Amino acid sequence: MKKLLFAAFTLTSLFFIACTKEPLPENGNQILIRFQNSTGAAIEEAQMELDGVDMTEVGPIASGATTDYIVFDAFEVGFYPGDPYKFPMGTMKGKKDGVAFSAWSGNWCGTGVEYKQLEPGEYTLEVLEAGENNFEIYQLRFVE
Protein backbone atom coordinates (compact mmCIF):
# COMPACT_ATOMS: atom_id res chain seq x y z
CA MET A 1 0.00 0.00 0.00
CA LYS A 2 2.85 2.40 0.84
CA LYS A 3 4.49 1.70 -2.53
CA LEU A 4 1.25 2.45 -4.37
CA LEU A 5 0.76 5.69 -2.42
CA PHE A 6 4.38 6.71 -3.07
CA ALA A 7 4.03 5.97 -6.81
CA ALA A 8 0.80 8.00 -7.01
CA PHE A 9 2.41 10.92 -5.15
CA THR A 10 5.46 10.79 -7.44
CA LEU A 11 3.35 10.76 -10.60
CA THR A 12 1.21 13.64 -9.32
CA SER A 13 4.31 15.65 -8.44
CA LEU A 14 5.85 15.04 -11.85
CA PHE A 15 2.59 16.07 -13.53
CA PHE A 16 2.46 19.38 -11.65
CA ILE A 17 6.12 20.11 -12.30
CA ALA A 18 5.71 19.45 -16.02
CA CYS A 19 2.52 21.51 -16.27
CA THR A 20 3.81 24.55 -14.39
CA LYS A 21 7.16 24.69 -16.12
CA GLU A 22 7.42 27.90 -18.15
CA PRO A 23 9.11 27.63 -21.51
CA LEU A 24 12.29 29.61 -21.85
CA PRO A 25 11.88 32.67 -24.03
CA GLU A 26 13.68 32.43 -27.36
CA ASN A 27 17.33 33.39 -26.74
CA GLY A 28 16.26 34.07 -23.11
CA ASN A 29 19.21 35.17 -21.04
CA GLN A 30 21.89 34.34 -23.56
CA ILE A 31 24.49 36.56 -25.12
CA LEU A 32 24.58 35.61 -28.81
CA ILE A 33 27.36 37.04 -30.94
CA ARG A 34 28.17 36.49 -34.57
CA PHE A 35 31.32 37.66 -36.34
CA GLN A 36 31.45 39.48 -39.67
CA ASN A 37 34.71 39.37 -41.65
CA SER A 38 35.40 42.70 -43.40
CA THR A 39 39.18 42.25 -43.70
CA GLY A 40 39.22 41.35 -47.39
CA ALA A 41 40.69 37.89 -46.80
CA ALA A 42 39.59 34.66 -45.14
CA ILE A 43 40.22 34.28 -41.41
CA GLU A 44 41.29 30.79 -40.35
CA GLU A 45 41.22 29.15 -36.93
CA ALA A 46 39.58 32.17 -35.27
CA GLN A 47 39.18 32.11 -31.49
CA MET A 48 37.84 34.76 -29.13
CA GLU A 49 39.84 35.27 -25.92
CA LEU A 50 37.88 37.22 -23.32
CA ASP A 51 39.76 36.90 -20.06
CA GLY A 52 43.29 35.93 -20.98
CA VAL A 53 42.57 32.27 -20.21
CA ASP A 54 39.39 30.94 -21.81
CA MET A 55 39.13 30.72 -25.59
CA THR A 56 35.88 30.38 -27.51
CA GLU A 57 36.14 28.74 -30.93
CA VAL A 58 34.79 30.91 -33.73
CA GLY A 59 36.20 28.85 -36.60
CA PRO A 60 36.95 29.97 -40.14
CA ILE A 61 35.25 33.08 -41.53
CA ALA A 62 35.36 33.57 -45.29
CA SER A 63 36.02 37.06 -46.63
CA GLY A 64 32.77 39.04 -46.49
CA ALA A 65 30.98 36.29 -44.54
CA THR A 66 29.23 36.33 -41.18
CA THR A 67 29.26 33.37 -38.77
CA ASP A 68 26.26 31.84 -37.07
CA TYR A 69 25.53 33.12 -33.57
CA ILE A 70 27.82 31.78 -30.85
CA VAL A 71 26.61 31.60 -27.25
CA PHE A 72 28.71 33.40 -24.61
CA ASP A 73 28.00 33.07 -20.89
CA ALA A 74 29.58 36.46 -20.28
CA PHE A 75 31.05 39.15 -22.50
CA GLU A 76 32.57 42.31 -21.06
CA VAL A 77 32.31 45.65 -22.81
CA GLY A 78 33.96 48.99 -22.17
CA PHE A 79 32.05 52.25 -22.42
CA TYR A 80 32.46 55.93 -21.72
CA PRO A 81 29.78 57.42 -19.44
CA GLY A 82 27.25 59.28 -21.57
CA ASP A 83 28.37 57.60 -24.79
CA PRO A 84 25.97 54.92 -26.11
CA TYR A 85 28.70 52.98 -27.96
CA LYS A 86 30.19 49.97 -26.21
CA PHE A 87 33.65 48.61 -27.01
CA PRO A 88 33.93 44.81 -27.16
CA MET A 89 36.59 43.57 -24.76
CA GLY A 90 38.79 40.62 -25.55
CA THR A 91 40.90 39.65 -28.51
CA MET A 92 40.18 37.59 -31.58
CA LYS A 93 43.16 35.47 -32.58
CA GLY A 94 43.62 33.40 -35.69
CA LYS A 95 45.32 33.38 -39.07
CA LYS A 96 44.75 35.55 -42.13
CA ASP A 97 46.46 34.48 -45.36
CA GLY A 98 48.24 31.82 -43.29
CA VAL A 99 49.84 34.43 -41.01
CA ALA A 100 48.93 34.91 -37.33
CA PHE A 101 46.79 37.92 -36.60
CA SER A 102 44.79 39.40 -33.75
CA ALA A 103 41.98 41.95 -33.58
CA TRP A 104 40.70 43.99 -30.62
CA SER A 105 38.59 47.09 -30.02
CA GLY A 106 41.56 49.42 -29.52
CA ASN A 107 40.28 50.43 -26.10
CA TRP A 108 42.20 50.15 -22.83
CA CYS A 109 41.70 51.06 -19.19
CA GLY A 110 43.97 54.14 -19.12
CA THR A 111 41.47 56.19 -21.14
CA GLY A 112 38.69 56.64 -18.56
CA VAL A 113 36.63 53.74 -19.86
CA GLU A 114 34.30 51.84 -17.52
CA TYR A 115 33.44 48.16 -17.82
CA LYS A 116 30.28 46.06 -17.54
CA GLN A 117 28.81 42.80 -18.81
CA LEU A 118 26.96 42.89 -22.10
CA GLU A 119 23.19 42.54 -21.75
CA PRO A 120 21.64 39.33 -23.11
CA GLY A 121 20.66 39.62 -26.77
CA GLU A 122 21.95 39.19 -30.30
CA TYR A 123 24.99 41.15 -31.48
CA THR A 124 27.25 41.29 -34.51
CA LEU A 125 30.96 42.02 -34.16
CA GLU A 126 32.77 43.18 -37.27
CA VAL A 127 36.42 42.28 -37.82
CA LEU A 128 38.00 44.94 -40.02
CA GLU A 129 41.39 46.16 -41.14
CA ALA A 130 42.20 49.49 -39.51
CA GLY A 131 45.86 49.95 -40.47
CA GLU A 132 47.33 51.50 -43.60
CA ASN A 133 50.42 51.14 -45.82
CA ASN A 134 51.66 47.67 -44.83
CA PHE A 135 50.91 48.38 -41.17
CA GLU A 136 48.07 45.96 -40.57
CA ILE A 137 45.95 46.53 -37.49
CA TYR A 138 42.72 44.61 -37.08
CA GLN A 139 39.84 45.96 -35.08
CA LEU A 140 36.67 44.53 -33.50
CA ARG A 141 33.58 46.72 -33.32
CA PHE A 142 29.88 46.23 -32.82
CA VAL A 143 27.74 46.63 -35.93
CA GLU A 144 24.75 48.84 -35.15
Buried (B, 14 or more C-beta within 10 A) or exposed (E): EEEEEEEEEEEEEEEEEEEEEEEEEEEEEBBBBBBBBBBEBBBBEBBBBBEEEEBBEBBBBEEEEBBEBBEBEEBBBBBBEEEEEBBBBBBBBBBBEEEEBBBBBEBEEEEEBEEEEBEBEEBBBBBBBBEEEEEEBBBBBBEE
